[in-house]
Structure formats: C-alpha cells, structure tokens
Amino acid sequence: GAVVSQHPSWVICKSGTSVKIECRSLDFQATTMFWYRQFPKQSLMLMATSNEGSKATYEQGVEKDKFLINHASLTLSTLTVTSAHPEDSSFYICSASKSGETQYFGPGTRLLVL
Amino acid sequence: GQQVMQIPQYQHVQEGEDFTTYCNSSTTLSNIQWYKQRPGGHPVFLIQLVKSGEVKKQKRLTFQFGEAKKNSSLHITATQTTDVGTYFCAGPRGAQKLVFGQGTRLTINP
C-alpha cells in the first residue's frame, strides 16, 4: 500500500512555456501533499504544502505565482511551473501523507527547460 | 530555524566494509525518519524512530536514535553493491512537514 505516482516522469520544454505535473496517491486518500525540488547532488527542498480543498502554503522564497499548486481531491495534486526558465530545470518530487503520518514519495519528474 | 545536519557528505567503501552516516538536529525531535534514494530514483522510506535511545534493525541496517533525541545514526554492516545510494535523515518541522539532512552518498567498490 501507499503508492504515489507522478506524471510525467520527465519533460523537456522551451523557455517561457508552462508545465503541469500531476501527483496521485493510488491506494490511499492523502490529506496532505507536499512538493519538493531537488537539484543535482543536493537534498530535497520543500517548496509547498497542500491540503485538499485549501490553498497551498509556500515555503519562504518560493514564488506562488510561478509554481501553481492545485489540490483538487484527496488523491490528486498538481504543480504547474509557469513561464519556465532554464533555472527551473530540476527534479520535482511530490509526497503524500495520511493524517500527518509518514510521507510517501512519488517517483519524481525531471524537468529540463531549454 | 531548525536544521538537520548529516555527515559525511560522501562515503566510498569497498564491498564488504561497514558504513555509518550520522544525523544531528539543532532541536529535540519527536521522531526521526530515514530514507534511501538510489541514483536516478526517488526517496524511499526506510524507518521511523520515536523513542529516546531506540535501536531498530533491518537485516544489515541498524538505526539508532540518541538519548537526547537530537541525533541519529544509520549503520550498514558488510555493504553490498545494492546499498549504493544517498541516505537521508529527516526530522519533523511543525505538524506535517519534514526537514531533510543533506544526505550521505554511498558508493561501493565491488
């Protein structure tokens, strides 16, 4: 149990375009989903926390207008990188938890902005 | 703010040697979690420690939580090539969030 999927697994896009990443909890209802970004050889940095039906809470330094998060249901959260630029290229990982318990991570999405 | 520091940053061992990574928090933790991330993969939950002085084992992996609940360690006995990856500790921040250590990247010479 506790499987989290992400789609797409990788994406290449042109600078200035927007990219949407989906995160789904497949076999449980996730009250909270988290979005992380990981640059090469670095740790995971939390970007935002989202609870179903409410606005996401963004970490300091993360632009909420650039990284749009929608947590439409207990099994789906989306992250949209708007007007992507090369510096946004990274590994984006979501995680999901049930009622504040262990976070289960998705397989991640590698974004390359040309 | 709360910090979780992990050392060493890198460790290279010969297959069969032991490996240990250490995690220290600037604050007392209610629990600590350990994750493994294989090269090119995503973090996979290994274990959570809750009690002061707790020791848990998973086959060749031994996890310890310090008496003061501010430090933790992961020890791998007789490493195998399948142990390659980055090991992260993570402590809770607030009710829901996690703060991750910098990770220890383990490479193994077969």
Interface residues (C-beta under 8 A of the other chain):
Chain A: T32 F34 K41 Q42 S43 L44 L46 T49 I93 S97 G100 T102 Q103 Y104 F105 G106 P107 G108
Chain B: Q33 Y35 G41 H42 P43 V44 F45 Q48 F88 A95 Q96 K97 L98 V99 F100 G101 Q102 G103 R105
